[in-house]
Amino acid sequence: MEDLQTTPVMSSVPEANTANADKSSVTVTKPIPHTYDLGNLLLNDANPLPPTLSSALLATTARECAQSLINQLLLTCPITSTPTAGVLMTLPPPITPLPREKSLPAKKEETKWEKFAKKKGIKDKKRGEGKMVFDEETQEWVPKWGYKGRNKSGEGEWIVEVDEKKEKERDEEGKGKTVRGEGRRERMEKVKRNERKQRNNERKARKGGGGG
């Protein structure tokens, strides 16, 4: 007597198939038991097919395998229901190792900058890293530059502490006394000095390129 495997009935036949209920039974019986890898949603059917195949036989065999897999999932895997995600089924870990679709990506070649930084020990900063600084007076993190930046501290104060050395240099140059907004003037002068240096460097670079 053949060893038969009968999968319990765990689902109902859809209403659209009630007319073909004799062909679409949810109870699947096979001479050779199916084996499963539920983690990969895989069913292995070792039952041989007849030498002459028809489209109807292939469709019936495929439907029975799918029904058997669904029955095994519903019988084995825990099912939960949540208001947001709906009905969820938890699958076990996969058993069958599957090959990669594509080969492993080749190791990315280092750029010239990456080679130079590695040689000099320069570490690449993340975006935004080092942009903030802790202000001891306000006990808050503030940006180093830009809007409400640390470099603008003291610009709005009515009274500011005077650096005697710098004040003496300004008096000698005829720039007058320190007043409100002195910090902003110093910052703007520094920006202008940097712009002048940049223009000089660009002119030297153009002359050097033309001479070559």
HELIX and SHEET records of a PDB file:
HELIX    1   1 GLU A   15  ASN A   20  5                                   6    
HELIX    2   2 LEU A   38  ASN A   40  5                                   3    
HELIX    3   3 SER A   55  THR A   76  1                                  22    
HELIX    4   4 LYS A  112  LYS A  120  1                                   9    
HELIX    5   5 ARG A  150  LYS A  152  5                                   3    
HELIX    6   6 GLU A  164  GLU A  173  1                                  10    
HELIX    7   7 GLU A  182  GLY A  211  1                                  30    
SHEET    1   A 2 GLN A   5  THR A   6  0                                        
SHEET    2   A 2 THR A  29  LYS A  30 -1                                        
SHEET    1   B 2 THR A  35  ASP A  37  0                                        
SHEET    2   B 2 LEU A  42  ASN A  44 -1                                        
SHEET    1   C 2 ILE A  79  THR A  82  0                                        
SHEET    2   C 2 GLY A  86  MET A  89 -1                                        
SHEET    1   D 2 MET A 132  ASP A 135  0                                        
SHEET    2   D 2 GLU A 140  PRO A 143 -1                                        
END                                                                             
